[in-house]
Amino acid sequence: MTTVHNRPRTALAAFGLLVSLGLAACSTGQQSGGPGGDTAKVAGKISMTYLQKQGDQQYFVGEAAGAKAKAAELGVDLKVVNLGSDANQTVSDVQAAIAQKSNGLIIVVPDPSVGPQVVQIAKDDKVALLTSDDQICTTGPNPANCAKSDLVPRIGFSGQQMGQQVGERAAEEFKKAGWSAADTRTISAWQQDVTVCGDRVKAAKDAFGQSVPGVQNIDVATDNTPTGAQDKVAATLTANPGVKHWVIWGCNDENVQGGITAMQNAGISADNMIGVGLGAYLACKDWGSGKPSGMKAALYINGGDVGALAVQTMYDKLRNGKDFPQEAFAKTTMVDASNWQSTGVQCS
C-alpha cells in the first residue's frame, strides 16, 4: 500500500461521516500516546509534515489531497513529502521535517525496518508521530513480530475487514462462474514483509475458503508492483500447466493487475480468470475500456479519507492533548464494472 482517488470533497464528506458515527466505532478502542506522547499542546499555529512512500501513486496522491483539504479547514500548516521507495531517505526527511519545526509527523514508511529509528528520532525531539496505512514497530524492524503495545498508532484501513470483503466477493464470482475446485487455483500475491498486506491476504484466503472449500491456494511473493507481480505470477502459471481456472487477489490493485496481465500473456481468456483488486484505481482502467476483463471487482479504498482522518487525529493530539487511538479506520466499498463511476473511483 501498499496502497487512489483524490477528490477533496469526497474525502471530507466521508470524514464527516466517520466523525458523526464516532471515532471509537472505527477504532480498536485502545488509546496510546505513542512516540512523542509527552508532546506539549500547541497554542499557536500547528505545523505538520506528511511523509509518504510512493507519493506519485494514485492512492497516495489522493491521500495527500485529503490531508491538504483537512489541514486548510483546520488552519494547519501542512507539508507533504514524497519518500519514494528509499528507506535511507526516510530518515533524512524525518530529521529535516523536525529541523523545520514540525510539531507532528504522519508517515507511510517505504520499509518498516526504519521504524525504530524514526520512532527514536521523534521521541528524542518530543515530536508527535502517527503512521498511516502501514504499521511500524517501536522495538524492532518487523511489525509482524511486534507486541501490539509497541506498534505506533495508525490511521488507515482494517486489513482483516478488507481481506474478508475481497475473499467473499471472489467466492461469489467463483460460484457464479460454476467452476469446480479440482481444476481451479487461487493466487495470493503480496509483499510478504509488509504486515498490513499479510493481514489482507490471510483474511481473503480464510473468507474464500469458508465459502468455497477445497480450492488449492498458491502464495506468490511480490514487490507489490504490477511488473513484479506479473513476473512472479507468470512463473506460477508455467509451474502449473494443468490448471484451467484462476482466482487472484493480493495486497493491492497492482498485484492483481500484474497477475491478470501474466494470465493474458499466457493465453488465458477473461472468462477463465477472476481477479478481485484492492484499491480500484487500476481495476477501473479495465472496466473503462469496455473489453472483457479478468478483473471482476475491486475494493475501493479512498486515500483522501485516510489523509483527512490522519490530519484531524494529529490536530486533536497537538491542540487538545487527546491521545491517539491505537488504530482508526476509514470506510471501504466494493465496486465493479457496473458502479465504479458512480462511486467516485478515479483511475490511475
N, C-alpha and C positions, 0 to 999 in steps of 0.2 A: 502498500500500500503502500501494501503497499497500494492502496491506494485511491473533478468531474464536470461540474456544472456550476457556472459562476453567475447566476442571476442574484444580485444582492437582495431584491425584493422577496424572491422566493426564500432565500436563506433567512431573512429577517422574519418573515411570516411564520416559517417553521420554528424559528427560535422562540417567537412569541407563544406559539402553541406549547412548546416544551415548558416554558415558564409557567403558563397558566395551569398546566397539568401538575406542576410541582416537580422540582429537580429530584426530589427524593424518589419519585416514582421511576425515574430513569437511571438511577444510580444504584450502587450496591448498598447504600445506606451507611457505609463506613466513612469516617471522617479522618482526615490526615492533614497536618500542617505541611508535610512534605519538606523537601530541601528549602532552606530559606524560611522555615517555619517561624523563626524569631524576627522576621522582617517587620519593621515598623510600618504603621499605617502612613499613607502618603496624603498629605493635606492639600498640596498644590497640584500642578499638572502631572499626570501619570504618564510615564514613558514605558512602552513595551517593545520587545523585539520578537517577531515570529520567525523562527528558523526552520525551513522546510527542506527535506530531501527532494530531489527531482521536481524542483519548483516549476518547471515548464510542462509537466504532465497535467492533463486537463483537470483531473481531480484536485490537484494542489493549486492550480490556478483558481478554481472555484473556491477552494478553502481560503485562499488569500483574499479574494474579493469579499467573501462573507465576513472575514476578520476586519477588513478595512471599513466596511459599511458599519459594523457594530462599533468600531473604535470611533468613527466620526460621530455616531449617535451619542456616545458617552463622553466625547471631548478628550479622547485619549490620543497621545502621540504614538503612532504605531509604525515601526519599520519592519518590512518583510525581507528576509534574506534567503536566497536560493543556495542551499548547501550542495546541490548536485548529488553526487554519489561518493564524495571524498570524506572519509572519516577523519582524516587529519585536518582537513579544512574546517570541520565541525568545531574542533577545539579552538582553533584560531578565531573563528567567527563568534563563538561564545565569549571568548575573552574580549574581543573587540566591542561586542554589544555592552558588556559590563563597563568597559572603559568609556563608552559613550553615555553612561549614566542611565541605562535601562533599569527600571525598578523591578521588572518581571520578565522572564523569558518563557516562551512557549516553543517547544521544539519537537520536530519529527526527525529522528536521527537516521542517517543513511545506514548505520551499522550499530546495533545495540552494544557492541563491545566497548564503545566510547562512553557508555552510560555512567559508570562510576567516576570517570574523570570529569565529565560535565557536572555531575552532582556535586563533587567536591569543590569545583570552581565556584558554583553558585552558593554553596554553603559558606565557603570562606569569605565571600563578599556580601553575604546576607541578602542575596537576591532571590526572590521567589521563583521557583521552577515548576513548570507544568508541562506534561507531554500531551501531544495529540496524536491520534492514530496508533502509533507503535509504542510499545512499552519499553522502559529501561529500568534497570535494577540499580540500587544504590551500592550493593555489595559485591557484584560480580558481572561478568560480561554477557551472561546468558539469562534473560528474564525467565526462561522456562524452568531454570533451576533455582529461582529466587523465591524466598518466602514472600507471601502476599504483603506482609507489613513492610517489606523492603522495596516494593515497587513504587516508582514515582507516580503520583496521581495523574490520571489520564482522562482526556476527553476524546471521544471517538464513537465507535460503533461496537456493539456486542458481537464478538466473533462467534460465540456459540449460537446466538439468535440468527445471525446472518447465514451461517453454515446450515443451520436447520432449515431455513427457508429455501436455500438452494437445493439441498438434498430432497426436500419434499416436492419441489417443482420438477426436479429431474425424474423422480419416481412417477409423477403424474404423466410426464411426457413418455416415459418408458411404457407405461400401461396403455396409453393412448395409441402408441405405435404397434402394440401387440407382439412385441419381441419375446423371445424365450431367453431364460437365464443362461442356457448352455452355450449359445453362440454369441453372447454379449460380454463385454468387459467395461468396467468403469475405470477412468483415469482420474487420479487426484494429483494435480500439478501445483507445486508451490515451492518457495524458497524456504528450506527447512530450518534455517536458523532464525527465522522471524516468528516470534511467539504467536502474534495475532493470526498469522497465516495458518499455523498449526491448529489453532482453535477453530478456525473456519472450516478447514478441510476435515478435521475429525468429526465435527458436528454434521457436515454434509454426508460423510460416509455412514454415520450412525443413522441419520434420518432416512437415507435411501435404503439402507439395509433392513430397517424395521418395516418399511413398506414393501420392499422388493427383496426377499431373501434369496440367497443362492447365486448372486452375480459376483464373480471374482473381481476384486479391485487391484489395480496396479498403481503404486505410488511412484511419481516421477518428480525427481528433484530438479528445480529450475532456478533461474536467477530473477524470476518474476517479470521478465520481459517477453514480448511476442516472439522475437527471434530465438531467445534461449529456450522458450517452451516449444517452439516449432522443431528445433534440432532434437531435443530430448524425446518429444512425442514421436517424431519420425523414426528414431531408433527403436522405440517401443513397438511401433507398428511392424517394423521389419522383424522383430523378435517374436511376433505373434501373428503369423500369416493366416491362421485358420479362423480368426475372429471375423464375424460378419457385421456385427453392430457395435458401435462405440458410444459411450456416455462420458462426457468430460466436464469437470468443474475444477476450480482452483482458487487461489488466494484473491485473484483479481481478473478483470477482463483480459488483461494481457496474456495470462496463462491459457485461458480458454480460446481466445482468438488465435494464438500461436498454434495450439493443438488442432484446431479446425483447419487451419491452413495446411498443416502437415498431412491431415487426412485427405484434403482435397488434392494435394500433390501426389498422394498415393493412389488416387483414383477412386476414393470412397465417395459415394454420392451423398447429397444433403439428407436424403431420407433414410440413410443408414448411420447417421450420427445425431447425437443430442448434446448440445452444449448449453450450459446454464452459466452465464457470466456473473461477475460481481463488480458492479460499477455502472455498467450500461453505456459508458461513453465510447467504447469501441463496438459493442454489440449493435448499437443503433446505426452504425455505418452500413452493416449488412442489411438491416431492415430498410434503410433508406434507398438502397439500390433496387429494391423490388424483385431481386432474383432469389431463387430458393437458397436457403441458408441452413447450415447445421446449428447455428446459434438460435436456439428455440426460445430462450428467455434470458433475463438478467436481473439481478437485484440492483435497483437504483439506489446509490448512496450519494448524497449531496454534500460535497465537501464544504460548501458555503455554510451549511448548518453547523458543521463541526467548528469551522473558523469563528463563527459568531458566538457559539457557546463557549469556546475556549477563552475568547477575549472577555466575555461577560464574567466568566468564572475567575479569571485573573483580576479583573477590576474589583469584584466583590472582596477578594482577598486583600488587595492593596488599599482600597478605600475604606473598607468596613472591618477588616480583620477577620473575615469569615473564612473558616478552614476550607480547604479544597475537599470535595468529595473524592473518595479513592478512585471512583470511576463515574463518569456520566455519559449517557449515550444519546445520540441523535437518531431520528427515525429512518426507516428504510421502506422501499416499495418495490414489489416485483412487477416488472414490465416485460412486454414482448412487442412483436411487430404491430399489434393492433392498437396499443395505447401509449407507446413511448413518447410520441409527440405531445399528447395532451397532458402527460405527466410532467413535462418540462425538462426532459433529458436533453442535454446538449452534447453533440458528437465531438469527439476529439479530432 
